[in-house]
Amino acid sequence: MTGDMHCHTRLSDGAMGLEEVVFYAKRSGLDFLAITDHDTMAGVTRAGIIGNRYGIRIIPGVELSCYDYERKRRVHLLCYLPQKPDRLEGICKKTCEARNEAGKQMTRMVSRFYPITAQLVMKYASGSKAIFKQHIMMALMELGYTDRIYGGLYDQLFDPHHGSCLVDTVSPDIHEVIDLVHLAQGKAVLAHPSTYHSEDLLLELVEKKQLDGIEVYHPRNTPEEQRQWKTLAEENGLLQTGGSDFHGFYTSSPNPLGSCMTSGETLDQLFSDMPQKS
């Protein structure tokens, strides 16, 4: 029994729709798939219905955008199986609204240099809860200004340090988000700890017993980091999750469904630890 616990669809910044993702997850031999779109659980119910049709179990989830204000770094938190998901609706809505406004601003800024329009960007953002940078890049690809999402043009426009058209959004404090996840009776797992250099934060959260798990297996985690996070999780009784962070072709490097997985042992632990609904 295996599962991919990190997957995105067109509801956020993935290239494929819900049905396609679930279908190909089943074709890839997965038993479980977690839908973890950015700051929205809008697809979870429908994904569960589709999963029943194809014979794959869907794990409700969401990847929440946060900020480590002490170290001034972005950080992502995965939430799994929230028993009271309505308690996450407010923060998800606020984050999506901020991201959508930033997406509109970036579209206007890019249109000063390239003849894209809001309508063309929306062709790719249609169905998503917000406009992402990938949608703007797809519009530029259609107009022939680049042949890839990630590359020289993306860096010129959206590099986090010197991108000419990047508009940042304000994200909620990581500690507040963890508290909300637990209020929603969900499991809080720190996503890809090394991606945003969250190693120090991870150790702090583990010491304070605020986390339920660590994303040990991820395409950007090195073998050494995987061993390190696995040991840390074992020593503290935490979930050791794994996921491909699947985005379809909206990605900078290949990471097909099932390229990083969660073991059956961890899945058993996840389900056995869940609180009863009240």
CORMO-V279848 format. One record per residue. N is the residue number from 0. SS is DSSP state (hx for helix, st for strand, lp for the rest). OMEGA is omega as a letter, one per 40 degrees, with the letter a starting at -180 (none if undefined). BURIAL is 1 if it has 16 or more other ideal C-beta (glycine too) atoms within 10 Angstrom, else 0. Layout:
<<N,SS,OMEGA,BURIAL> <N,SS,OMEGA,BURIAL>>
//
This chain:
<<0,lp,a,0> <1,lp,i,1> <2,st,i,1> <3,st,a,1> <4,lp,a,1> <5,lp,a,1> <6,st,a,1> <7,lp,i,1> <8,lp,i,1> <9,lp,i,1> <10,lp,i,1> <11,lp,a,1> <12,lp,i,1> <13,lp,a,1> <14,lp,a,1> <15,lp,i,1> <16,lp,a,1> <17,hx,a,1> <18,hx,i,0> <19,hx,a,0> <20,hx,a,1> <21,hx,i,1> <22,hx,a,1> <23,hx,i,1> <24,hx,i,1> <25,hx,i,1> <26,hx,i,0> <27,lp,i,1> <28,lp,a,0> <29,lp,i,1> <30,lp,a,1> <31,st,i,1> <32,st,i,1> <33,st,i,1> <34,st,a,1> <35,lp,i,1> <36,lp,a,1> <37,st,i,1> <38,lp,i,1> <39,lp,i,1> <40,lp,a,1> <41,lp,a,1> <42,lp,a,1> <43,hx,a,1> <44,hx,i,0> <45,hx,i,0> <46,hx,i,1> <47,hx,i,1> <48,hx,i,0> <49,hx,i,1> <50,hx,i,1> <51,hx,i,0> <52,hx,a,0> <53,hx,i,0> <54,lp,i,0> <55,lp,a,1> <56,st,a,1> <57,st,i,1> <58,st,i,1> <59,st,i,1> <60,st,i,1> <61,st,i,1> <62,st,a,1> <63,st,i,1> <64,st,a,1> <65,st,i,1> <66,st,i,1> <67,st,a,1> <68,lp,i,0> <69,lp,a,0> <70,lp,i,0> <71,lp,i,0> <72,st,i,0> <73,st,i,1> <74,st,i,1> <75,st,i,1> <76,st,i,1> <77,st,i,1> <78,st,i,1> <79,st,i,1> <80,lp,i,1> <81,lp,a,1> <82,lp,i,0> <83,lp,a,0> <84,hx,i,1> <85,hx,i,0> <86,hx,i,1> <87,hx,a,1> <88,hx,a,0> <89,hx,a,0> <90,hx,i,1> <91,hx,a,1> <92,hx,a,0> <93,hx,a,0> <94,hx,i,1> <95,hx,i,1> <96,hx,i,0> <97,hx,i,1> <98,hx,a,1> <99,hx,i,1> <100,hx,i,0> <101,hx,i,1> <102,hx,i,1> <103,hx,i,1> <104,hx,i,0> <105,hx,i,1> <106,hx,i,1> <107,hx,i,0> <108,hx,i,1> <109,hx,a,1> <110,lp,i,1> <111,lp,a,0> <112,lp,a,0> <113,lp,a,0> <114,lp,i,0> <115,lp,i,1> <116,lp,i,0> <117,hx,a,0> <118,hx,a,0> <119,hx,i,1> <120,hx,a,1> <121,hx,i,1> <122,hx,a,0> <123,hx,i,1> <124,hx,a,1> <125,lp,a,0> <126,lp,i,0> <127,lp,i,1> <128,lp,i,1> <129,lp,i,1> <130,lp,i,1> <131,lp,i,1> <132,hx,i,1> <133,hx,a,1> <134,hx,i,1> <135,hx,i,1> <136,hx,i,1> <137,hx,i,1> <138,hx,i,1> <139,hx,i,1> <140,hx,a,0> <141,hx,i,0> <142,lp,i,0> <143,lp,a,0> <144,lp,i,0> <145,lp,i,1> <146,lp,i,0> <147,lp,i,0> <148,lp,a,1> <149,lp,a,1> <150,lp,a,0> <151,hx,a,0> <152,hx,i,1> <153,hx,i,1> <154,hx,i,0> <155,hx,a,0> <156,hx,a,1> <157,hx,i,1> <158,lp,a,0> <159,lp,a,0> <160,lp,a,0> <161,lp,i,0> <162,lp,a,1> <163,lp,a,0> <164,lp,a,1> <165,lp,i,1> <166,lp,i,1> <167,lp,i,0> <168,lp,i,1> <169,lp,a,0> <170,lp,a,1> <171,st,a,1> <172,st,a,0> <173,hx,a,1> <174,hx,i,1> <175,hx,a,0> <176,hx,i,1> <177,hx,i,1> <178,hx,i,0> <179,hx,i,1> <180,hx,i,1> <181,hx,i,1> <182,hx,i,0> <183,lp,a,1> <184,lp,i,1> <185,lp,i,1> <186,st,a,1> <187,st,a,1> <188,st,i,1> <189,st,a,1> <190,lp,i,1> <191,lp,a,1> <192,lp,a,1> <193,lp,a,1> <194,lp,i,1> <195,lp,i,1> <196,lp,a,0> <197,lp,a,1> <198,hx,i,0> <199,hx,i,0> <200,hx,i,1> <201,hx,a,1> <202,hx,i,0> <203,hx,a,1> <204,hx,i,1> <205,hx,a,1> <206,hx,a,0> <207,lp,i,0> <208,lp,i,0> <209,lp,a,1> <210,lp,i,1> <211,lp,a,1> <212,st,i,1> <213,st,i,1> <214,st,a,1> <215,st,a,1> <216,st,a,1> <217,lp,a,1> <218,lp,a,1> <219,lp,i,0> <220,lp,i,1> <221,lp,i,0> <222,hx,i,0> <223,hx,i,0> <224,hx,i,1> <225,hx,i,1> <226,hx,a,0> <227,hx,a,1> <228,hx,i,1> <229,hx,i,0> <230,hx,i,0> <231,hx,i,1> <232,hx,a,1> <233,hx,a,0> <234,hx,a,0> <235,hx,i,0> <236,lp,a,0> <237,lp,i,1> <238,st,i,1> <239,st,a,1> <240,st,i,1> <241,st,i,1> <242,lp,a,1> <243,lp,a,1> <244,lp,a,1> <245,st,i,1> <246,lp,a,1> <247,lp,i,1> <248,lp,i,0> <249,lp,a,1> <250,lp,a,1> <251,lp,i,0> <252,lp,a,0> <253,lp,i,0> <254,lp,a,1> <255,lp,i,0> <256,lp,i,1> <257,lp,i,1> <258,lp,i,1> <259,lp,a,1> <260,lp,i,1> <261,st,a,1> <262,lp,i,1> <263,hx,i,0> <264,hx,i,0> <265,hx,i,1> <266,hx,i,1> <267,hx,i,0> <268,hx,i,1> <269,hx,a,1> <270,hx,a,0> <271,hx,a,0> <272,lp,a,0> <273,lp,i,0> <274,lp,i,0> <275,lp,i,0> <276,lp,i,0> <277,lp,none,0>>
//
